[in-house]
C-alpha cells in the first residue's frame, strides 16, 4: 500500500491531480489507513493511474477517459466482470477506436513535420559544407 505522496513521486502526477481524479470519479475512492483520512493506494490503483496518465499524455480528453471509469472499465483483463453487456464493451471499443484513429493522425502529422525538418537540415548542411572555411565565422 502506498501513501498519496509516494504515488505522486512514483508516477510524477501531483497529489492534487490524484485528488481531483478522485473527485470526478476518474479514480475509485482509495482505501483509508486505519480509519484515518490518509489515502492508501494498491498496485492495482497504480496500474489504473498509469493507464489514465498514458491516455492523457496521448491527448485523450478527461471526459473520454472518464467513460472508462464507468462500470469499472479501467480494470485489468483478469478483473473484468462477466456481467458486462455487449453495449458496455461496444462503447469502450468505439472510444478506443476513435482515440487510436486520432493518434494515427497525430503520428502522420508528426512524420510530415519530421520529413520537412530533415529536408531543411539537409539543405542547410549542404550549404554549410560548400562555404569556404573562413565563411563559417561570417568572415570574408
Buried (B, 14 or more C-beta within 10 A) or exposed (E): EBBBEBBBEEBEBEBEBBEEBBEEEBBBEBEEEEEEEEBBBEEEBBBBBEBBBEBBEEEBEEEBBBBBBEBBBBBEEEEEEEEEEEEBEEBBEEBBEEBEEBEEEEEEEEEEEEEEEEEEEEEEEEEEEEEEEEEEEEEE
